[in-house]
Amino acid sequence: MMNEKVFSQTRRNIIKAAALAGVGSTTLSLTAEAKPMHEFDETYDVVIVGSGFGGLATALQSRELGMSVLVVEKMPAFGGNSCLNGSGFAVAGLDEQAKLGIDDSPEKFMQDILSSGQGLSTPKLAHAIAYGAKDAFEWAQSHGVKFADGVYLYGGHSVARVKIGVRATGGDITIPLREKGELLGAQYRSRCSMKSILLENGKAIGIQVANHHDWTNAESGIVKNIRAKKGVVIATGGYANDVQFRQMQDPRLDASMSNTNQPGGSAQGLKEVLRAGGAPHQLSIIQIGPWASPDEHGYGDSPDYSPFAGYTHGIAVDVNTGERFLNETGDRNIRAKNITNILDKTPGVYPVLFCDSIGHNDPGIPATRRRRIIKSGTVKEFATLEQIAKHYGIPVAPFLKQVERYNASVKAGVDKDFGKLVSRLKPISTAPFYAQRVSNTIHYTEGGAYINENASVLSLEGEPIPNLYAVGEVSSGAHGAGRLGGCGTADPMVMGRIAAKHIAAKAKA
């Protein structure tokens, strides 16, 4: 056992951070009195909270650098939101791109990130992700992560640069990383919830946890204090599934809106960073994804089906007119807004997204997912285009004319109507055809704890809080107004490794 004096920050500083976050002092359950001393039950070099891409990358890299590691996860299973991820990993400058005639570079990637961020991205963080993605991708491969052949064009990117796992699931990445970490001696503990970050003179020295925790009961578990000699890394994900907290940032995002997060996803980790003095950043920027379906609940299959099928190989039409209304591979935020505009005019009349058998059988969609989404009725099969129109009540003549116009654009290699990149696509003509209704869902929270290019959490004064780091969706700065597809993997993988390297280098200095 070790005794360590831990002094809380002043109530004034904490309330100041909470006010900027839009969180009241009552909600944060702050305590004015500081406990003068903590007795630690365990000690590690690095303690990581969260077991998604960011937490796992930090843990493995830390072990490779010779540091002892503990990863705590409040849920019964490891992986967090990353398990639900479709495994898309945005990478620039791959040999595979060059072989396919795709001209790409980290600089182009960075410019795409900044463009999507609409002037609200932190350039140093965008640079770190864009220029570090290839190394992180190859590092993941070296530890057993397998990716399928081919590169994909995700929404908002100027070229195809996204790789997907062999099963198109986040487990393609999380499982090998954790297995390799365990092999190297990293420790992983599920059902272990962080209650607070422990500080001494403004420096993070550990965390208080509840072991044997039941995530459905906030008061459950056995309280323990864990010391982190070199660094505390928060990798707890976003708050899309935390209705109270997200509504405090954007009142429109009430409980009626679905989201793509796992059931335990919340602002819990972020709140603790704010209590520790971290600066809140862009908390009201919350990304709405345009690829959900009103015909399924929770995450469902549509978010990992429609981007590869209808959005890539097909078109979306307004049921009222039979005409296109968006760039199917354009910026996510813009597409979501386009869908919202239609639903505002005709509530409940959802747009229809469709493709032919080429799109339905895109190699990015596992056969099990194709079968499942057809069986559920979310996606329906039709022998002819006319059947699609009749089933959804779309005016037949304008609908067929729209398909004809789009096919002409594909043959010409230029979409003059909406600017979709169609030069590598084929016309919608190979029966059978597959259609679904599409809707919006809350997907990603760009806001979080403000970090610098070392993944250090910054205080309200813009200074790094010693030994405190945040990686992945719980952090903020890189993406600004909108995160690009595939960056939800690239960001935590890159920044997690950067955090580990910074902790190791700092300890040696």
Secondary structure, DSSP 4 states (H G I P E B T S, - for coil): -EEE---PPPHHHHHHHHHHHT--HHHHT--SSPPS-EEESEEEEEEEE--SHHHHHHHHHHHHTT--EEEE-SSSSS-GGGGTS---EE-SS-HHHHHTT----HHHHHHHHHHHHTT-S-HHHHHHHHHHHHHHHHHHHHTT--B-SS-B--TT-SS--EE-BTTSSTHHHHHHHHHHHHHTT-EEESS-EEEEEEEETTEEEEEEEEES--TT-TT-SEEEEEEEEEEEEE-----TT-HHHHHHH-TT--TTS-B-S-TT--SHHHHHHHHTTBPEE-TT-EEEEEEE-TTS-SS-SGGGTTTTTHHHHSEEEETTTTEE-S-TTS-HHHHHHHHHHHHHHSTT---EEEEEHHHHT-TTS-HHHHHHHHHTTSSEEESSHHHHHHHHT--HHHHHHHHHHHHHHHHHT--TTT----TT---S-SSSEEEEE-EEEEEEE--EEEB-TT-EEEBTTSPEEEEEEE-GGGEESSSTT-PPTTHHHHHHHHHHHHHHHHHHHHHH-
